[in-house]
Amino acid sequence: MLNGFINANKPSGISSNKLLNLIKHDIGGSKIGFVGTLDPLASGVLPICIGFATRLSDMISEPVKEYIFTGNFGAETDTCDIEGKIICESKYDHVEEKNLDIFLKKLKKSYNQEAPIYSALKVKGKKMYELARQGIEVKPKVRKVKLIDFEIIDFEKPTFKIKILCSKGFYVRSLVRDIGRNLGTHAYLTSLLRTKSSGFDIKDSFSTDQIKYHIDNGSVKNLITPIEKLLVNFKLVNLNKFESMKILNGNNLRKSMFNVKNNDKLIIFDDNSSIISIGEYIDDVIFPLKVVAHD
């Protein structure tokens, strides 16, 4: 069974789930998932988890992501992007690049962000976009997020292009909307590229064509990033057959190890060098936290 991650480069125009289903259909047999949804309009890094890696998404989901996006001044849409319905228009002749720079620097200090109405955040158990499509009025959720850094790449009205480093849970669509409102006009997102997420970089990503090629040619392993490459702060531990069976059965294992410190997190391998568990080492005892399913 395959275990690990694929650094997929999702194209614009399809949902994250559709890309996942395309890969799942072709790989077959292995459990599969992804980390960090991208809207259909967005493209870029979408980490795909395969096998045991699907249970580790919470461990690799870094709090920092990087995006490059473009926006247009002069209008706001109900979805905050180019795919939505225009709800208001305004002039933007007065807006200068320095105004944009000042506003973004202000957000670096503090940013309480109002999520788009059309988002997957839930209100009373239902996704906001589902309620919005039913015409049900929803009070937007406001969350504290972080704009860690930014670079204005291009500014030629009505278009602007920016690279940002931001926290998890950050809506770029909301940022573009807020840019417009705070500069005395309106704005909407026109393109979005995620360049870094969960330890993956777009320069090392695989296109859908590349993924399909390796699947069709039986070389899927060439796509896989091993779990230990992502969990870089975890210690690697190899066990013999007897020790492995104890861990696989969910039992603790007393074992003295010179290269492991108290409270270290572990990636545990069996005598065939196959990963069998994620664990923790406390007072000379290995505690399995997550175990690979076995027959």
N, C-alpha and C positions, 0 to 999 in steps of 0.2 A: 504493500500500500504506500502511496505517495504521502509524504509529510513535508510541509514547508510553505513557502510563499512565492507567488509570481508577481513581479512588479509590472502590472499591466498599465498601458497608456490608453485610457478610455477616450475614444473619439467623441466629438460633439455630435449631438443628434440622437443618441440612444441613452437609455437609463442605465444606472449602475446594475440594476437587477437583470436587464436584458443582456448585458455583457457577461454577467455571471452565469446566466442560463446557457449562453452559447458555449462557454468554456465547459460547464458542467455536463452538457449534452455530449460533447466530444471526448472528455476525459473518462467519464463514466466510472461508477464504483466508489470513488472517493468522495467523502464529505467535503463541501466547499462553501466558502463565504467570503465576505470582503470587509475591509476596515475603512470607515469614513465615506459615506454616500456623496456622490457627485451628482448635481442636477443634470438633466439631459443636455442643457445648453453647454455645460462645462466639459472640459477635456483635461487630460493629464493623469497624474499618478493615482492609481486605484489598487492598493495592495489586495491581492487575492490570497485567501488562506485555504490550504488544502490539508485534508486528513486531520492529524492531531493539532495542527496549527490553528484550526477553527476554534479551539478552546483557549487559545493564547492571545486573542486579539486585544484583550484588556491589558496585556503585558507589553505589547509593542506599540500601542496607541500613544505616541508621544504628544505632549500638549502643544507643540509648536508646528505650524504648517506654513508653507510659502506659496504665494499665488502671484501671477501676473494677469492683470485684467485691463479691459478698456471700457470706457463709459462715454456717453454723449450727454451734453448739456441741452436744455431746452424743453424737456418733457419728463413726466413721471408716469409709470405704468402700475397697474394693480399688482403685478408680480415683481415689480422693481427691476425687470429686465426687458430685453427687446422682444420677448415672446408674449408679453402681456398687452392688455388693452390700455391705451393712453387715457389717463384720468385728469391730467392737467398739463398745460403748456405755458411757457414763459420765456421772456427774453434773457439772453446771457451775455450780451455785448460787454457788460461791465466787469465780468469775471476775469481775473488775471491769475497767472501761475503762482504768484506770490501769495494770493489769497488762499489757494489750495494748500500750499506749503504750510502756511500759518495754522490752518484748520487741522491738518493732519498732525502737526506737532502738538496741538492741544489735545487731540485724542490719545496720543501716546501717554499722557499724564493720567487720563481717566476716560473710560468710554462705557456708558450704560446703553447698550444697543437694543433697539426695538426690532424683534424678529419680523420678517415679512409675513403677511397674512397667509400667503401661499407658501407654507413650509411644513415640514414633517413633525414639528413640535406638537405635542398633544395637549388638548384641553378637555378635561373630564373624560379621558380615555379615547378621544377621537383626534385624528390628525387635523391640524388647522386648515390644510388645503382642502380636505374633504368637507369641512364645515363651510368654507368659503364658496366652494362649488355649489353647495346646496342653498346658497344665499343667506346663510345664517351669520349674523354679525358676531364677530369675535374680537375680544379685547386683546391686542397684540401683547405677547410676552416680552418683558424687558429683562435682559440679563447683563451682568457685568462681564465684559470681555476685554482682551488686551490687544492693542495694536503695538507690537513690539518694535517694529522698524518699518520704514517705507523709503521708496525711491521713485520720484516722478520721472518716468522714462521719456514721455513725450507729452506735449501740451500744444495742441493746434485746434482751436475751437471750430466746431463743437466737441471735438474728440479729445480725450485725455487717456494716457496709459500709465499705469502704476504697478510697481512690484511691492508686495507687503510680506512681512513676517508677522504672524498673528497666532492667537491662542486657539485651542480647540473650541468648537461651538460658535465660531465667528462666521457671520453671514456677510459675504462680500456684496451681495445685492443690497443689503441694508446700508452698508458703508457708502455705496454709490448714491443711494437715495439721500442719505444724510449729507453727503458732500453738496448735492444740489440745493437742498433746503437751507443749509447753513451759509451758502454763498449767494443767497438771494435769488435763486432760480430753481430749476428742477433738473434731475439727471436720472439716467437708467443704465443698467449694465448691458454691454453689447457682446462681450466675450470674456471667458474665464478659463485660465490654465493653471492647474495645480502642479507646481514644480517640485515640491518636497512634502512628504507625509510619512509618518511612522517609520522613519529611518530610511526611506526610499527616495531616490532622486530621479527626476525625469530623464537625465542623461543615460541612465542605466535601464530604462524601461523597455518593454516589448510592445510593439503595435499588435493589433488584432490579427493582422496578416502573418506576423512572425509567430504568434502563438499558435495559429491554425497550422502553419507549416510544420512546426515541431510536433504538434499532436498527430497530424497526418503521417508524419515520417517516423513515428515511434520514438521521438527524442525529447519527450516532455521533460525529462530530468535536466536538460540543458536550460530550461526556463526556471527551475526551482532554486530559490535562495534557502539554504538550510536554516532551521530554527536557531541554531547556535550563532549564526551570523548576525541575527537581530538582537538576541538576548546577550549582549556582549559583557554584561556585568555578572553573568551567571557562571559558576564553576562547572567544568565538565567532569563527570564521574563515571567510570566504567565498573560494572559489577559482573560477577560470575553468574552461572546459570541458577544456582540455588538462591543467591541474593536477589537476582532479578525476579524470580517467581514470588518472593515475599513482597516486593514492591508492587508487582503487577496485581497481586491480590489485595492491595491496599494496606498492607501491614507496615509498621515502622521497622527500621533495620538499624541495629546497633553496630557501628563500624568506626574504628579509629582511623582518621585520615590526616596526614601531615600537611597536605597542601590545601586544606580547607579550613576556614575559620568559623567560629561560632556565629550563627545567624546568617551564614552565606546561603544564597539561593543556588539551586543546583539544576543542571540538565543531566539526566541520568540515562545511561546507555547500557544495553545488555552485552552478553559475551559475543554477540554478532555485530556489535557496533550500531545497533538500531536503537533509536530513542524510545524509551519506555515511560518516562515520567519527568515532571517538573517537581522539584522538592525543596526542602529546607533542612539545613544542618544545625541542630541544637544539642549541645552537651553530648557530643559523640553519637547522636542518633539521627538517622535520615528519616524525615517525615515526608511521605509523598503527598503533594498538594493536588496534582492532576496526573492521571494515569492513562496511558494508551489502552483503548479497549482491546481485548484479546479473547480468543476462543478458549 
